[in-house]
Amino acid sequence: MKEYKYIFGPIPSRRMGNSLGISPIEKRSCTYSCVYCQLGRTKNLMKEPKKFFETEDILEEFRDYLKENIAMDVVTVVGEGEPTLSYDLEELIIGLKNLTEKPVAVITNGSMLVYDRVRKALKAADIVLPSLDAGNETTFKRINRPNGKINFNDVTEALVKFSKEYRGQLWMETMIVDGFNDSTDELKEIRKILDKVRYDRLYINTPVRPPAEGYVNEPSKEKLDEAIKILKGTSIQRLSSGAFFSEIKDDFEAIKSIISRHPMNKFEVKSFLESRKCKNEEEIFDKFKRDDDIEVVEYKNYSTYRLK
């Protein structure tokens, strides 16, 4: 496969399956310089959207990529920085959707939701994944290190506003960092903000890859457990390593037991089955269709399984 300028992957994602990345910004351009960032410190610390590339150039690459007929489950606008800094974001999302039936997702730190233009653009996406790492201005500045002209209250208010306007899937993510936002009080402050947000899922992440700053560490198991409990979220690390667990030996019955408490999408089911070295995956998915107790909720090319 040829080398592309704006396209990378597909990359396996436990949340979304095989994710094809689309980068609409210059590398290391962001509104934050997070202490945990796996890309290192931000080189171009920005405060508002700008035009980086011609949208048609990105779409032309995407058209060419589609000729390769490589399996993917989702097209993710992500970039190596903050993708909502792209001034032409709406044009890009709509252009991608016109070329594929796969869902189009956008991963964002949420800071640019303060702009009407950005909120309007993101409404065109099928899935939006904003982050919220702090419950107050002080922690926000410590962990996210935003551009000095970005205000915490403005960002959180814009997130709440967008969540009530958006009709797609909103998947929140919180990065828990040892000594920054893992105390009980900090977690409760984040929870207070989340209570105002209308979202579909919350994923809890930890800095498992080399961070921008050497003093950044993962939280303890006890702190992570507390974060999961207070924030009511799912740990990405435990999900990717087969976090869904059941002592029930039968794979199908084990999944039914889990979805009685926690709905699972098809990629989470696949991850769970892989962790158990299941050899009859297709048969189990067929059983889902035939079992009257299981409801299959379809959204674009995503199937989520839950008990009726």
SULNORRA-V36359 format. One line per field, one symbol per residue. ss: DSSP state (2 for helix, 1 for strand, 0 for the rest). phi: phi as a letter, one per 30 degrees, with the letter a starting at -180 (. if undefined). psi: psi as a letter, one per 30 degrees, with the letter a starting at -180 (. if undefined). A space follows every 10 residues. Layout:
# SULNORRA-V36359
ss: ???
phi: ???
psi: ???
This chain:
# SULNORRA-V36359
ss: 0000001111 1110001111 1100000011 0100000000 0001100001 0000222222 2222220000 0001111000 1022210022 2222222220 0011111100 2222022222 2200001111 1000002222 2220010000 0222222222 2222200011 1111110000 0002222222 2222000000 1111110000 0000000000 2222222222 2001122222 0000000000 2222222220 0001122222 2222200000 2222222222 0001111110 01111110
phi: .ddcdccbjd cdbddbidcc dbccbdeica ccbedceddj dddbdcbadb dcbdeddddd ddedddddhc dbcaccdbic lcdddddced ededddddcb cddccbcbdi ddddcedddd ddddddbbbd cbcbcaddde ddcchdeecc cedddddddd ddddcdccdc cdbbccbeic bcdedddddd eddddcccbc bbcccbddce ddcdddbddd edddeddddd dibcdddddd ciddbbdddd dddddddddd cbebdddddd dddddchdcb eddddddedc dddcccccbh cccccbdd
psi: klklefklal kkkfegbjkj kkjglkkhkl flikfgkffa kkeijlflll kelkeeeeee eeeeefffhk klfkkjjeli bjfgfjfgee eeeeeefffl fkkklkklff egffkeeeee effflekkil ljflgleeee eeefilkfgk keeeeeeeee eefffkgakj jlkkkkkkfe ggleeeeeee eeeeffkjle lkkklliflk lekfgkllll eeeeeeeeee fhakkeefef ghekkkfkek eeeeeeeeff fjkklfeeee eeeefghkfh eeeeeeeeff jffkkjjkjb gkkkklk.
